[in-house]
Amino acid sequence: MQKIHWGELTPEQFLKEYWQKKPLLIKGAFKDFTDPIDANELAGLAMESEIESRIIACNNGDWQVEQGPFDSFDKFGEQNWTLLVQAVNNWSRDTQSLLAAVNFIPQWRIDDVMVSFSTPNGGVGAHLDQYDVFIVQGEGKRRWQVGAPDSSLKQLLPHPDLKQVSSFVAVIDEITEAGDLLYIPPNHPHNGVSLENSMNFSIGFQAPNNQELWSGFADKLIDENLGEARFPDNERSLTSHPEQLEQMDIEKLKAFMKAQLDDDKLFTPFIGKYLTQNHHALEILMPVTPIDSEQLSDILAEAENTLVPVSGIKSLIVPFQHQEQAPNETSFLYINGESFLIDKETITLATYLTKQQTLTTQTVKSLLTNLKNEQLLTNVLNMGFWYIE
């Protein structure tokens, strides 16, 4: 498990002074850092059709982008190109372990770990991202330049699949080495150029925009026929200006729409499902035959067995409050967009599941104190979200 060495900073200070405000480079943030996946393994992932990858190359100012999967990399030569592979943490448990370093930020904000391999002078050009990112320098060295938000920057499109920005004034201009950590907030221009063969591990954070949230919520209402109630108008008063849309009616229409957002029975299931759906392929491992109570008992009887979560799977506990109940009496566990009702008897097991750490049979047996826990665990196993190793 990797741990950030903050130096004179603390996570609290980082969130207050830097998070979504200004970039930060921490030299030696990870002591004795070892790449969780090497360049050859990364190349192997880029050969798989279900894994999103691309190569960006630039020769004499001519930018080219090629989408994976790749059969070989020989034609790209020994410099001026970068291989980028999305969601490597979904296929590499060691890469997934990097996320433990940022556990001071809620799980739902994390998207994936993108890994890049760059040859000398390789990079993707100066660009902007709309999300926060921590970039861990692995093997090799890279020159990073990061600027402040600047509305005068021009958008460039040197290739149909590559968005860049014009030159910017750098507030950070440093060479990163193994174990260095660079934080870049949204809308800060940045450019990284490899000085030698190098690896970078980019922890990207999920930041849905209003359009995506409204669209997703509207889809739920449509799919489940939950938005069919008509606008109520039983307190209409006489108008002397029928040609006008009165402000009072505008407010009523807004309140009519907002009422569904304020309805926890609608919004809570939506947001739990939305935030735990993975944007990238996962290796879901459903058992050939469903596991029942007897089979689970046999599995737990073998001390060498462990229960392992699918790498990169997203999970959350979402409290669901009813007026007639005490707060947090009932909650939902969401895993990969699927919901499981939990209560005070199952909350401990559910918490273990969201932590996504390998469980020994001894630990699991200590948690199976009632039938509800047994049912929850077998459901999760049978859906392929956890598996026996």
C-alpha positions as CSV (number, residue, x, y, z in Angstrom):
1,M,0.0,0.0,0.0
2,Q,1.4,3.4,-1.1
3,K,1.4,6.3,1.3
4,I,2.0,10.0,0.5
5,H,4.8,11.7,2.4
6,W,3.4,15.2,2.6
7,G,6.5,16.9,4.0
8,E,5.4,20.1,5.7
9,L,1.8,19.7,4.3
10,T,-1.1,17.7,5.7
11,P,-4.0,16.3,3.7
12,E,-6.2,18.9,5.5
13,Q,-4.0,21.7,4.3
14,F,-3.8,20.3,0.8
15,L,-7.6,20.3,0.5
16,K,-7.9,23.8,1.9
17,E,-5.1,25.4,-0.1
18,Y,-4.7,23.4,-3.3
19,W,-7.6,21.1,-4.1
20,Q,-9.3,22.7,-7.2
21,K,-7.3,25.9,-6.6
22,K,-3.7,25.5,-7.6
23,P,-1.2,22.9,-8.7
24,L,1.3,21.2,-6.5
25,L,4.4,19.1,-6.9
26,I,5.6,17.0,-4.0
27,K,9.1,15.7,-4.6
28,G,9.7,12.2,-3.1
29,A,6.0,11.8,-2.2
30,F,6.4,8.0,-2.4
31,K,9.6,6.6,-0.9
32,D,11.3,3.8,-2.9
33,F,8.4,3.8,-5.4
34,T,8.2,0.8,-7.6
35,D,6.0,0.7,-10.7
36,P,2.9,-1.4,-10.0
37,I,2.9,-2.5,-13.6
38,D,5.8,-2.3,-16.0
39,A,6.0,-1.2,-19.7
40,N,5.7,-4.8,-21.1
41,E,2.6,-5.6,-19.0
42,L,1.1,-2.3,-20.1
43,A,1.8,-3.1,-23.7
44,G,0.0,-6.4,-23.2
45,L,-3.1,-4.7,-21.9
46,A,-3.0,-2.4,-25.0
47,M,-3.3,-5.5,-27.1
48,E,-6.7,-6.4,-25.6
49,S,-9.8,-5.2,-27.5
50,E,-11.9,-4.5,-24.4
51,I,-9.3,-2.1,-22.9
52,E,-9.2,1.5,-24.1
53,S,-5.8,2.5,-25.4
54,R,-4.1,4.9,-27.8
55,I,-0.8,6.0,-29.0
56,I,0.0,9.7,-29.6
57,A,3.1,10.5,-31.6
58,C,4.6,13.7,-32.9
59,N,7.3,13.9,-35.6
60,N,8.5,17.2,-36.9
61,G,5.3,18.9,-35.7
62,D,3.0,16.3,-37.2
63,W,0.7,14.9,-34.5
64,Q,-0.8,11.5,-35.0
65,V,-3.2,9.5,-32.9
66,E,-3.8,5.7,-33.3
67,Q,-6.4,3.9,-31.3
68,G,-5.8,0.4,-29.8
69,P,-5.8,-2.5,-29.7
70,F,-2.3,-2.9,-31.0
71,D,-0.6,-5.9,-32.5
72,S,2.9,-4.5,-32.1
73,F,4.7,-1.3,-31.4
74,D,7.7,-1.6,-33.7
75,K,6.6,0.9,-36.3
76,F,6.5,3.7,-33.8
77,G,10.3,3.7,-33.3
78,E,12.3,4.6,-30.2
79,Q,11.2,8.2,-29.5
80,N,8.5,10.8,-29.9
81,W,5.5,8.7,-28.8
82,T,3.3,7.9,-25.8
83,L,1.1,4.9,-25.1
84,L,-1.9,5.7,-22.9
85,V,-4.1,2.9,-21.4
86,Q,-7.3,3.8,-19.5
87,A,-8.5,2.2,-16.3
88,V,-5.4,0.0,-15.8
89,N,-6.6,-0.4,-12.2
90,N,-9.5,-2.5,-13.5
91,W,-7.0,-5.1,-14.7
92,S,-4.0,-4.7,-12.3
93,R,-4.6,-5.1,-8.6
94,D,-1.2,-3.6,-7.8
95,T,-2.2,-0.5,-9.8
96,Q,-5.6,-0.4,-8.0
97,S,-3.6,-0.3,-4.7
98,L,-2.4,3.2,-5.6
99,L,-5.9,4.5,-4.8
100,A,-5.2,3.9,-1.1
101,A,-2.9,6.9,-1.2
102,V,-5.9,9.2,-1.8
103,N,-8.3,7.8,0.7
104,F,-8.7,11.2,2.3
105,I,-11.1,11.9,-0.7
106,P,-14.4,10.1,-1.0
107,Q,-14.4,7.0,-3.2
108,W,-17.2,8.3,-5.4
109,R,-14.9,11.0,-6.7
110,I,-12.4,8.6,-8.2
111,D,-12.7,7.6,-11.8
112,D,-9.7,5.5,-12.8
113,V,-5.9,5.1,-13.0
114,M,-4.6,5.8,-16.5
115,V,-1.1,4.6,-17.1
116,S,1.2,6.0,-19.8
117,F,4.5,4.8,-21.2
118,S,6.5,7.5,-23.0
119,T,9.7,7.2,-25.1
120,P,12.1,10.2,-25.1
121,N,10.4,13.4,-26.2
122,G,7.0,11.6,-26.0
123,G,4.0,13.5,-24.8
124,V,0.5,14.6,-25.7
125,G,1.0,18.3,-26.1
126,A,-0.2,21.2,-23.9
127,H,-3.8,20.6,-22.9
128,L,-6.5,21.2,-20.4
129,D,-8.5,18.6,-18.4
130,Q,-11.9,19.1,-16.8
131,Y,-11.1,17.0,-13.7
132,D,-8.6,16.8,-10.9
133,V,-5.6,14.5,-11.4
134,F,-2.7,13.2,-9.3
135,I,0.2,12.1,-11.5
136,V,2.7,9.7,-9.9
137,Q,6.0,9.6,-11.7
138,G,7.2,6.0,-12.1
139,E,10.3,4.8,-14.0
140,G,12.3,7.5,-15.9
141,K,12.1,11.3,-15.9
142,R,9.7,13.8,-17.3
143,R,9.6,17.5,-17.6
144,W,6.3,18.9,-16.4
145,Q,5.0,22.4,-17.0
146,V,1.8,23.5,-15.4
147,G,0.1,26.9,-15.7
148,A,-2.8,28.8,-14.2
149,P,-6.2,29.1,-15.7
150,D,-6.1,31.5,-18.6
151,S,-9.1,32.5,-20.7
152,S,-6.8,33.9,-23.5
153,L,-5.5,30.4,-24.4
154,K,-6.5,29.3,-27.8
155,Q,-8.0,25.8,-28.4
156,L,-5.9,23.9,-31.0
157,L,-6.9,20.7,-32.9
158,P,-3.7,19.3,-34.5
159,H,-5.5,16.0,-35.1
160,P,-9.3,15.2,-35.0
161,D,-8.7,13.1,-31.9
162,L,-6.4,15.4,-30.1
163,K,-7.3,18.7,-28.3
164,Q,-4.5,21.0,-27.2
165,V,-4.1,24.6,-26.1
166,S,-1.6,27.3,-27.1
167,S,1.5,28.1,-25.2
168,F,1.1,29.2,-21.5
169,V,3.1,30.7,-18.7
170,A,4.2,27.9,-16.4
171,V,3.9,28.3,-12.6
172,I,5.5,24.8,-12.2
173,D,8.4,23.8,-14.4
174,E,10.1,20.8,-13.0
175,I,11.6,17.5,-13.8
176,T,9.9,14.6,-12.1
177,E,11.6,11.4,-11.0
178,A,10.3,8.1,-9.5
179,G,8.0,8.7,-6.5
180,D,7.3,12.4,-7.3
181,L,3.6,13.4,-7.2
182,L,2.1,16.2,-9.3
183,Y,-1.4,17.5,-8.6
184,I,-3.2,19.4,-11.4
185,P,-6.6,21.0,-10.8
186,P,-9.3,21.3,-13.5
187,N,-8.7,23.9,-16.3
188,H,-5.0,24.3,-15.6
189,P,-3.0,24.0,-18.8
190,H,-0.2,21.4,-18.5
191,N,2.4,19.7,-20.7
192,G,4.6,16.7,-19.9
193,V,7.5,15.7,-22.1
194,S,9.5,12.5,-21.4
195,L,13.2,12.9,-21.1
196,E,13.8,9.1,-21.3
197,N,11.6,6.0,-21.3
198,S,9.2,6.7,-18.5
199,M,6.0,5.6,-16.8
200,N,3.3,7.8,-15.4
201,F,0.3,6.8,-13.2
202,S,-2.6,9.3,-13.4
203,I,-5.3,9.1,-10.8
204,G,-8.3,10.8,-12.4
205,F,-11.3,12.1,-10.4
206,Q,-14.9,11.8,-11.5
207,A,-16.7,15.1,-11.9
208,P,-20.1,14.8,-13.6
209,N,-21.4,17.9,-15.2
210,N,-25.0,19.2,-14.8
211,Q,-26.0,17.9,-18.2
212,E,-24.9,14.4,-17.4
213,L,-26.6,14.4,-14.0
214,W,-29.9,15.8,-15.4
215,S,-29.8,13.4,-18.4
216,G,-29.2,10.4,-16.1
217,F,-32.0,11.4,-13.7
218,A,-34.4,12.0,-16.6
219,D,-33.5,8.5,-17.9
220,K,-34.4,7.0,-14.6
221,L,-37.8,8.8,-14.6
222,I,-38.5,7.7,-18.1
223,D,-37.3,4.1,-17.7
224,E,-39.3,3.6,-14.6
225,N,-42.3,5.7,-15.6
226,L,-41.8,7.9,-12.6
227,G,-42.3,11.3,-14.1
228,E,-45.9,11.1,-15.5
229,A,-47.6,13.2,-12.9
230,R,-49.0,16.4,-14.4
231,F,-48.4,19.9,-13.2
232,P,-51.1,20.7,-10.5
233,D,-53.1,23.9,-11.0
234,N,-56.0,23.7,-8.6
235,E,-55.3,27.1,-7.0
236,R,-55.4,29.2,-10.2
237,S,-56.5,32.8,-9.7
238,L,-58.0,35.2,-12.3
239,T,-55.4,36.7,-14.6
240,S,-55.7,40.0,-16.5
241,H,-52.7,39.3,-18.7
242,P,-53.3,35.9,-20.4
243,E,-50.6,36.6,-22.9
244,Q,-47.9,36.6,-20.2
245,L,-46.1,33.9,-18.4
246,E,-46.3,35.2,-14.9
247,Q,-43.3,35.0,-12.5
248,M,-45.5,33.1,-10.0
249,D,-46.2,30.4,-12.6
250,I,-42.5,30.2,-13.4
251,E,-41.7,29.6,-9.7
252,K,-44.5,26.9,-9.5
253,L,-43.1,25.1,-12.5
254,K,-39.6,25.2,-11.1
255,A,-40.9,23.8,-7.8
256,F,-42.8,21.1,-9.7
257,M,-39.5,19.9,-11.3
258,K,-37.4,20.4,-8.2
259,A,-39.8,18.3,-6.1
260,Q,-38.5,15.1,-7.8
261,L,-34.9,16.0,-7.0
262,D,-35.9,16.6,-3.4
263,D,-37.7,13.2,-3.2
264,D,-35.1,10.9,-1.6
265,K,-37.0,7.8,-2.8
266,L,-36.2,8.9,-6.3
267,F,-32.9,10.7,-6.1
268,T,-31.0,8.4,-3.6
269,P,-31.3,5.3,-5.7
270,F,-30.4,7.2,-8.8
271,I,-27.3,8.8,-7.5
272,G,-26.1,5.6,-5.8
273,K,-26.4,3.7,-9.1
274,Y,-25.0,6.5,-11.2
275,L,-21.8,7.0,-9.1
276,T,-21.0,3.3,-8.9
277,Q,-21.4,2.5,-12.6
278,N,-17.9,2.1,-14.1
279,H,-17.1,4.0,-17.3
280,H,-14.6,1.3,-18.4
281,A,-14.7,-2.4,-18.9
282,L,-14.4,-4.7,-15.9
283,E,-13.4,-8.3,-15.5
284,I,-16.7,-9.5,-13.9
285,L,-16.2,-13.1,-12.7
286,M,-19.5,-14.8,-12.3
287,P,-19.4,-18.4,-10.9
288,V,-20.3,-21.1,-13.4
289,T,-22.9,-22.3,-11.0
290,P,-24.6,-20.1,-8.3
291,I,-23.1,-20.3,-4.8
292,D,-25.6,-21.4,-2.2
293,S,-25.3,-21.6,1.6
294,E,-23.8,-25.1,1.5
295,Q,-21.2,-24.2,-1.1
296,L,-20.3,-21.1,0.8
297,S,-19.8,-23.1,4.0
298,D,-17.4,-25.5,2.0
299,I,-15.5,-22.5,0.6
300,L,-15.0,-21.0,4.1
301,A,-13.9,-24.3,5.5
302,E,-10.7,-24.0,3.3
303,A,-8.3,-21.7,5.3
304,E,-6.2,-21.0,2.2
305,N,-9.2,-19.5,0.3
306,T,-9.6,-15.8,0.1
307,L,-12.4,-13.5,-1.1
308,V,-11.3,-10.9,-3.5
309,P,-13.1,-7.9,-5.1
310,V,-13.1,-7.4,-8.9
311,S,-10.3,-4.9,-9.4
312,G,-11.6,-1.4,-10.1
313,I,-15.2,-2.1,-9.2
314,K,-17.0,0.9,-7.6
315,S,-19.0,0.6,-4.4
316,L,-20.6,3.0,-1.9
317,I,-22.8,2.9,1.1
318,V,-25.7,5.4,0.7
319,P,-27.8,6.3,3.8
320,F,-31.5,6.3,3.1
321,Q,-33.5,8.1,5.8
322,H,-37.2,7.7,6.4
323,Q,-39.1,10.1,8.6
324,E,-40.4,7.3,10.7
325,Q,-37.0,5.8,11.3
326,A,-33.9,7.0,13.1
327,P,-31.2,8.3,10.7
328,N,-29.0,5.7,9.1
329,E,-31.3,2.9,10.4
330,T,-31.6,1.8,6.7
331,S,-29.0,2.2,4.0
332,F,-28.2,0.9,0.6
333,L,-25.0,-0.8,-0.5
334,Y,-24.3,0.0,-4.2
335,I,-21.8,-2.1,-6.2
336,N,-21.4,-1.5,-9.9
337,G,-24.8,0.2,-10.1
338,E,-26.6,-2.7,-8.3
339,S,-28.3,-2.0,-4.9
340,F,-28.5,-4.1,-1.8
341,L,-30.7,-3.1,1.1
342,I,-28.7,-3.1,4.4
343,D,-29.4,-2.3,8.0
344,K,-27.7,-2.4,11.4
345,E,-27.2,-6.2,11.1
346,T,-25.4,-6.0,7.7
347,I,-23.7,-2.7,7.9
348,T,-20.4,-4.1,9.1
349,L,-20.2,-6.6,6.3
350,A,-21.2,-4.0,3.8
351,T,-18.5,-1.7,5.0
352,Y,-15.9,-4.4,4.5
353,L,-17.2,-4.9,1.0
354,T,-16.8,-1.2,0.1
355,K,-13.2,-1.1,1.4
356,Q,-12.4,-3.6,-1.4
357,Q,-9.7,-5.4,0.5
358,T,-9.0,-9.1,0.2
359,L,-10.8,-11.0,3.0
360,T,-9.6,-14.2,4.6
361,T,-12.0,-17.0,5.4
362,Q,-11.5,-16.4,9.1
363,T,-12.6,-12.7,8.7
364,V,-15.6,-13.7,6.6
365,K,-16.8,-16.3,9.1
366,S,-16.6,-13.8,11.9
367,L,-18.9,-11.5,9.8
368,L,-21.5,-14.2,8.9
369,T,-23.4,-13.8,12.2
370,N,-26.9,-13.9,10.7
371,L,-28.8,-15.0,7.6
372,K,-28.9,-11.5,6.1
373,N,-25.1,-11.4,5.9
374,E,-25.0,-14.8,4.3
375,Q,-27.5,-13.7,1.7
376,L,-25.7,-10.4,1.0
377,L,-22.4,-12.2,0.5
378,T,-23.7,-14.9,-1.7
379,N,-25.6,-12.3,-3.8
380,V,-22.4,-10.3,-4.3
381,L,-20.4,-13.5,-5.2
382,N,-23.0,-14.7,-7.6
383,M,-23.1,-11.4,-9.4
384,G,-19.4,-11.7,-10.0
385,F,-18.4,-8.6,-8.0
386,W,-16.3,-10.6,-5.6
387,Y,-14.7,-14.0,-6.3
388,I,-13.0,-16.9,-4.6
389,E,-9.2,-17.1,-5.0
